[in-house]
């Protein structure tokens, strides 16, 4: 069977699960399967995404997105069909639609489901079968796909061939599953590795690590706007809240801040308790002036986000949050620092220390945002106001520090 040979030789070089599924469906249809639709569900190890769905349809129509969709990518077409990718949240496995679907049986019991669909049929064991009947389907098969670790993934096939799948078709699909599982597991492991590295290290550091920057001391010098922020009164907050309330508070705060930082091109390098270390690197096509402007715009919008978050907390009778943000522009050593068995991808250097020390003045000066002259002289549309010259702990220079009353508040 040509498909078997292809799976054993070339399939592992496909770029992602969607491309692999598309090519498998095309090859099966070349052999007379008359596939109408196929859906691959790969379980993931991700804080937000429970399963990645890849839905192939012969006529390339868009697929209706489920209620618990986090991300949907429309229409990557091949010569014989199109792929839609949908990311579902963990809540997807709690929905009634899932519990009434064939996939519930496949995942929870590890069984194959095979259902013929007749044109004059009026009673259906699963609601999805009635929907498939309306588009001319004659047969449905769903199977568990076992990887070496983790929960079951799934693969389903739908045909509109008169009479449905033949006995020989089913035998071949059963034989194919072990090969397909081996091929799709390669992509699953790649996806899991990439998503975990991005989640725990950040997009750019994660990309650097996956590209091979893994040796201790493997660093490079970068120019960046450096952000250090910290919640005020966190010790008192910790003593007044239950552990789960404290974690929820931190998650709400970090979620609001992360959205703004990412919007303006920042990289969160680490969370340090209730604090954040962030860089806005100078990159090709983004000057130092634009980099600093982005960092300041992000900080100003973060102030607005915190106000909105506090409005919600007031309604819920929760303690209000205050923070300080310190900004500085300069050089930093960026890369792997630590011991061979436990590395951290971060930044170090005098300019990183300056940003941290500037943030430390926020509470003393009762300001939410403070910046150095290196930031101020590279920004526009901002009314900077000097709050004097300050000696910073561990810093030899006495620095002039600025706060702002912004002229143009970025829209929330």
BELRAJO-V874428 format. One record per backbone hydrogen bond with DSSP energy under -1.0 kcal/mol. CO is the residue of the C=O (numbers start at 1). NH is the residue of the N-H. Records with the same first field share a line. If there is no record, write none. Layout:
CO: NH  NH
//
This chain:
1: 5
2: 6
3: 7
4: 8
6: 10  11
10: 13
11: 14
16: 20
17: 21
18: 22
19: 23
20: 24
21: 25
22: 26
23: 27
24: 28
25: 29
26: 30
28: 33
29: 32
34: 160
36: 58
37: 158
38: 56
39: 156
40: 54
41: 154
42: 52
50: 44
51: 88
52: 42
53: 86
54: 40
55: 84
56: 38
57: 60  82
66: 69
68: 89
71: 87
73: 85
76: 83
81: 78
82: 57
83: 76
84: 55
85: 73
86: 53
87: 70  71
88: 50  51
89: 92
90: 93
91: 94
95: 99
96: 100
98: 101
101: 104
102: 106
103: 107
104: 108
105: 109
106: 110
113: 142
115: 140
118: 121
126: 129
127: 131
128: 132
129: 133
130: 134
132: 137
133: 136
138: 117
139: 159
140: 115
141: 157
142: 113
143: 155
145: 153
153: 145
154: 41
155: 143
156: 39
157: 141
158: 36  37
159: 138  139
161: 164
166: 170
167: 171
168: 172
169: 173
170: 174
171: 175
172: 176
173: 177
176: 180
177: 181
178: 182
179: 183
180: 184
181: 185
182: 186
183: 187
184: 188
185: 189
186: 190
187: 191
188: 192
189: 193
190: 194
191: 195
192: 196
193: 197
194: 198
195: 199
196: 200
197: 201
198: 202
202: 206
203: 207
204: 208
205: 209
206: 210
207: 211
208: 213
209: 212
212: 214
215: 218
217: 219
218: 336
220: 334
222: 332
223: 282
224: 330
225: 280
226: 328
227: 278
228: 326
229: 276
230: 324
233: 237
234: 238
235: 239
237: 241
242: 246
243: 247
244: 248
245: 249
246: 250
247: 251
248: 252
249: 253
250: 254
251: 255
252: 256
253: 257
254: 258
255: 259
256: 260
257: 261
258: 262
259: 263
260: 264
261: 266
262: 265
267: 279
270: 277
272: 275
275: 272
276: 229
277: 269  270
278: 227
279: 267
280: 225
283: 286
287: 291
288: 292
289: 293
290: 294
291: 295
292: 296
293: 297
294: 298
295: 299
296: 300
297: 301
298: 302
299: 303
300: 304
301: 305
302: 306
303: 307
304: 308
305: 309
306: 310
307: 311
308: 312
309: 313
310: 314
311: 315
312: 316
313: 318
314: 317
322: 232
324: 230
325: 370
326: 228
327: 372
328: 226
330: 224
332: 222
333: 348
334: 220
335: 346
336: 217
337: 344
339: 342
342: 339
344: 337
346: 335
348: 333
349: 353
350: 354
351: 355
352: 356
353: 357
354: 358
355: 359
356: 360
358: 361
359: 362
361: 365
362: 367
368: 325
370: 327
371: 402
372: 376
373: 377
375: 378
376: 379
382: 384
383: 405
385: 403
388: 401
390: 399
392: 395
399: 390
401: 387
402: 371
403: 385
//
